[in-house]
Amino acid sequence: MREFMKFEIRDPEWATNIQNELEEYMGGLYDSVEADFDSPEADPFTESGIPFCGCNVCEGREILSFLSPRIIKGYLNKQIGFYDSDESEVVEYLEAEIVED
């Protein structure tokens, strides 16, 4: 049987800010696709470091690249928590060691 993890938002302001930032970031990427070739908007910074063409693969990659570090940081700062889907207890700590460069 497959196990699922669910999360709870403990800091609604944090979640709203991330949602707004993601919408702004993705909007800028889509604007860059429609920008004139010579304009600065035509070659935007991407979170992944890979050019954005607007396809589904690029969209998924950029959403993951944008959200992943922010979700990890939110977890470490206790702004979100995780639950096992079969239980109602919060998983407070992961057993993996966190390594930072």
C-alpha angles and dihedrals in degrees: 000000000000118000121218131200122216127192136213125213109231096176111044093184090057091050093048091050092051091048092050092046092050092050091049092046095049092043089055091050092051090047088054091057090058096041124110112269094243097047123101089238090064093075107039130180110259126202090229095047090234122115116261119228099170098251123135092258092053091046093051092045093051094046090051092044091051099043104036099072092040093051091048091049090047090053093049090049090048092242089129133023135198131231132194107243093230095049136047097221120109116242097230102183136022116226093225120100114243113232121195127190 
